[in-house]
Each structure stands twice: as structure tokens, then as C-alpha cells.
Amino acid sequence: MDRPPALASWSHRGCSVELAAAPSAPPLFRITHGSGVPLGQVSNLEEARELIDRELPLLRQRLAASA
């Protein structure tokens, strides 16, 4: 399935939060870490912040361990 284009984007704690939309679909926020690792998709900005706050420490640990 094709990814809908980003209508707008924000940064939060080194991550990109993109608002994407498809015709007749609810809002979708895609979250990607600055390293390019996708963190997930959520339906609102509050969930985006929670996802980043929850996953960012774990991702940083994995990136440090693989360096």
C-alpha cells in the first residue's frame, strides 16, 4: 500500500512527526527517528508524543549498543 504524502511535519525530541492523509481516511501521524528508524503510526499528536517518550530511550540504547 502506498504511503499518503505528508501534509505537515513537526519535530519532537529528535523525531519527525508527519501528518498524512488519504482520501476519506482519518488523520494519521507517522513518527520517524532522526536516524531514519520508523517508530510507528498513531491517530493524534498526544499519542505521537507518548510513543516518542516511550520508545526513544529504548531506541537510543539499541543504537548505542550497535555502534
MDTraj code that builds the backbone (N, CA, C; nanometers):
import mdtraj as md
import numpy as np

residues = "MET ASP ARG PRO PRO ALA LEU ALA SER TRP SER HIS ARG GLY CYS SER VAL GLU LEU ALA ALA ALA PRO SER ALA PRO PRO LEU PHE ARG ILE THR HIS GLY SER GLY VAL PRO LEU GLY GLN VAL SER ASN LEU GLU GLU ALA ARG GLU LEU ILE ASP ARG GLU LEU PRO LEU LEU ARG GLN ARG LEU ALA ALA SER ALA".split()
xyz = np.array([
    [0.0832, -0.1176, 0.0000],
    [0.0000, 0.0000, 0.0000],
    [0.0880, 0.1244, 0.0000],
    [0.0536, 0.2227, -0.0801],
    [0.1311, 0.3458, -0.0876],
    [0.1092, 0.4302, 0.0368],
    [0.2166, 0.4981, 0.0768],
    [0.2050, 0.5897, 0.1898],
    [0.1468, 0.7205, 0.1409],
    [0.0475, 0.7744, 0.2103],
    [-0.0049, 0.9054, 0.1712],
    [0.1016, 1.0118, 0.1945],
    [0.1005, 1.1183, 0.1155],
    [0.2009, 1.2235, 0.1337],
    [0.1798, 1.2977, 0.2655],
    [0.2885, 1.3515, 0.3184],
    [0.2794, 1.4297, 0.4417],
    [0.2228, 1.5675, 0.4102],
    [0.1197, 1.6062, 0.4850],
    [0.0610, 1.7389, 0.4679],
    [0.1346, 1.8437, 0.5504],
    [0.1935, 1.8001, 0.6616],
    [0.2691, 1.8883, 0.7501],
    [0.3615, 1.8015, 0.8336],
    [0.4650, 1.8621, 0.8904],
    [0.5547, 1.7846, 0.9760],
    [0.6054, 1.8716, 1.0900],
    [0.6396, 1.8049, 1.2005],
    [0.6909, 1.8687, 1.3202],
    [0.8082, 1.7869, 1.3698],
    [0.8875, 1.8481, 1.4568],
    [0.9958, 1.7774, 1.5245],
    [0.9644, 1.7718, 1.6731],
    [0.9955, 1.6592, 1.7334],
    [0.9802, 1.6430, 1.8782],
    [1.0898, 1.5498, 1.9253],
    [1.1791, 1.6000, 2.0082],
    [1.2871, 1.5208, 2.0683],
    [1.3681, 1.4441, 1.9640],
    [1.4010, 1.5096, 1.8537],
    [1.4842, 1.4473, 1.7519],
    [1.4103, 1.3540, 1.6586],
    [1.2784, 1.3561, 1.6635],
    [1.1975, 1.2716, 1.5761],
    [1.1117, 1.3597, 1.4860],
    [1.0787, 1.3072, 1.3710],
    [0.9895, 1.3742, 1.2782],
    [0.8495, 1.3174, 1.2955],
    [0.7514, 1.4061, 1.3086],
    [0.6112, 1.3666, 1.3181],
    [0.5436, 1.4247, 1.1944],
    [0.4948, 1.3378, 1.1073],
    [0.4328, 1.3819, 0.9824],
    [0.2833, 1.3553, 0.9850],
    [0.2063, 1.4567, 0.9487],
    [0.0624, 1.4405, 0.9322],
    [0.0384, 1.3945, 0.7897],
    [-0.0215, 1.2795, 0.7760],
    [-0.0504, 1.2251, 0.6440],
    [-0.2004, 1.2042, 0.6325],
    [-0.2494, 1.2088, 0.5127],
    [-0.3929, 1.1892, 0.4929],
    [-0.4152, 1.1172, 0.3614],
    [-0.5143, 1.0355, 0.3615],
    [-0.5589, 0.9691, 0.2403],
    [-0.7052, 1.0082, 0.2208],
    [-0.7536, 1.0059, 0.0991],
    [-0.8942, 1.0416, 0.0778],
    [-0.9865, 0.9579, 0.1673],
    [-1.0785, 1.0252, 0.2295],
    [-1.1797, 0.9647, 0.3181],
    [-1.1205, 0.8750, 0.4265],
    [-1.0062, 0.9151, 0.4808],
    [-0.9433, 0.8394, 0.5892],
    [-0.9197, 0.9321, 0.7073],
    [-0.9190, 0.8789, 0.8283],
    [-0.8897, 0.9631, 0.9453],
    [-0.7436, 1.0089, 0.9433],
    [-0.7107, 1.1115, 1.0209],
    [-0.5718, 1.1595, 1.0264],
    [-0.4768, 1.0476, 1.0694],
    [-0.3556, 1.0550, 1.0196],
    [-0.2530, 0.9570, 1.0512],
    [-0.1234, 1.0332, 1.0733],
    [-0.0588, 1.0077, 1.1865],
    [0.0684, 1.0701, 1.2159],
    [0.1767, 0.9622, 1.2119],
    [0.2764, 0.9822, 1.1249],
    [0.3901, 0.8902, 1.1140],
    [0.5059, 0.9481, 1.1939],
    [0.5713, 0.8635, 1.2728],
    [0.6825, 0.9086, 1.3554],
    [0.8085, 0.8353, 1.3113],
    [0.9137, 0.9140, 1.2835],
    [1.0420, 0.8591, 1.2406],
    [1.1528, 0.9248, 1.3216],
    [1.2436, 0.8437, 1.3748],
    [1.3584, 0.8955, 1.4478],
    [1.4524, 0.9653, 1.3497],
    [1.5324, 1.0563, 1.3983],
    [1.6279, 1.1287, 1.3148],
    [1.7263, 1.0378, 1.2426],
    [1.7491, 0.9174, 1.2935],
    [1.8387, 0.8215, 1.2286],
    [1.7715, 0.7525, 1.1100],
    [1.6398, 0.7749, 1.0946],
    [1.5655, 0.7107, 0.9862],
    [1.4843, 0.5907, 1.0298],
    [1.4967, 0.5507, 1.1549],
    [1.4224, 0.4354, 1.2056],
    [1.2761, 0.4749, 1.2282],
    [1.1820, 0.4049, 1.1639],
    [1.0411, 0.4359, 1.1882],
    [0.9994, 0.3883, 1.3271],
    [0.9272, 0.4739, 1.3995],
    [0.8809, 0.4378, 1.5329],
    [0.7356, 0.3929, 1.5340],
    [0.6591, 0.4331, 1.4337],
    [0.5205, 0.3886, 1.4283],
    [0.4273, 0.4927, 1.3709],
    [0.2983, 0.4609, 1.3798],
    [0.1923, 0.5480, 1.3320],
    [0.0844, 0.5556, 1.4387],
    [0.0312, 0.6743, 1.4571],
    [-0.0734, 0.6962, 1.5565],
    [-0.1804, 0.7869, 1.4973],
    [-0.2892, 0.8050, 1.5732],
    [-0.4012, 0.8812, 1.5195],
    [-0.4119, 1.0244, 1.5722],
    [-0.3260, 1.0628, 1.6698],
    [-0.3300, 1.2020, 1.7160],
    [-0.1945, 1.2422, 1.7740],
    [-0.1778, 1.3715, 1.7964],
    [-0.0484, 1.4223, 1.8428],
    [-0.0150, 1.3775, 1.9847],
    [-0.1137, 1.3644, 2.0708],
    [-0.0872, 1.3169, 2.2067],
    [-0.0286, 1.1755, 2.2032],
    [-0.0860, 1.0892, 2.1205],
    [-0.0318, 0.9543, 2.1057],
    [0.1081, 0.9584, 2.0456],
    [0.1335, 1.0533, 1.9564],
    [0.2673, 1.0670, 1.8976],
    [0.3692, 1.1014, 2.0055],
    [0.3364, 1.1973, 2.0904],
    [0.4281, 1.2338, 2.1996],
    [0.4523, 1.1162, 2.2936],
    [0.3457, 1.0447, 2.3274],
    [0.3599, 0.9297, 2.4167],
    [0.4469, 0.8212, 2.3539],
    [0.4285, 0.7952, 2.2262],
    [0.5090, 0.6947, 2.1565],
    [0.6561, 0.7340, 2.1565],
    [0.6835, 0.8594, 2.1245],
    [0.8224, 0.9069, 2.1235],
    [0.8825, 0.8965, 2.2628],
    [0.8117, 0.9440, 2.3631],
    [0.8641, 0.9404, 2.5004],
    [0.8889, 0.7979, 2.5483],
    [0.8063, 0.7047, 2.5042],
    [0.8207, 0.5641, 2.5453],
    [0.9331, 0.4940, 2.4682],
    [0.9418, 0.5167, 2.3379],
    [1.0346, 0.4412, 2.2532],
    [1.1738, 0.5025, 2.2404],
    [1.1859, 0.6333, 2.2582],
    [1.3138, 0.6995, 2.2354],
    [1.4267, 0.6469, 2.3236],
    [1.4080, 0.6316, 2.4541],
    [1.5185, 0.5763, 2.5351],
    [1.5608, 0.4361, 2.4891],
    [1.4643, 0.3526, 2.4524],
    [1.4974, 0.2168, 2.4057],
    [1.5734, 0.2211, 2.2742],
    [1.5312, 0.3077, 2.1835],
    [1.5994, 0.3205, 2.0547],
    [1.7416, 0.3709, 2.0737],
    [1.7594, 0.4677, 2.1598],
    [1.8949, 0.5195, 2.1857],
    [1.9850, 0.4100, 2.2417],
    [1.9320, 0.3252, 2.3297],
    [2.0102, 0.2141, 2.3833],
    [2.0504, 0.1167, 2.2726],
    [1.9558, 0.0843, 2.1842],
    [1.9866, -0.0087, 2.0738],
    [2.0895, 0.0506, 1.9789],
    [2.0775, 0.1797, 1.9478],
    [2.1735, 0.2443, 1.8584],
    [2.3115, 0.2483, 1.9211],
    [2.3195, 0.2768, 2.0517],
    [2.4486, 0.2807, 2.1202],
    [2.5115, 0.1419, 2.1258],
    [2.4301, 0.0410, 2.1467],
    [2.4826, -0.0955, 2.1552],
    [2.5339, -0.1444, 2.0203],
    [2.4762, -0.0957, 1.9132],
    [2.5190, -0.1429, 1.7805],
    [2.6353, -0.0622, 1.7249],
    [2.6745, 0.0463, 1.7936],
    [2.7849, 0.1309, 1.7452],
    [2.9201, 0.0716, 1.7792],
])
top = md.Topology()
chain = top.add_chain()
for i, resn in enumerate(residues, 1):
    res = top.add_residue(resn, chain, resSeq=i)
    for name in ("N", "CA", "C"):
        top.add_atom(name, md.element.get_by_symbol(name[0]), res)
traj = md.Trajectory(xyz[None], top)
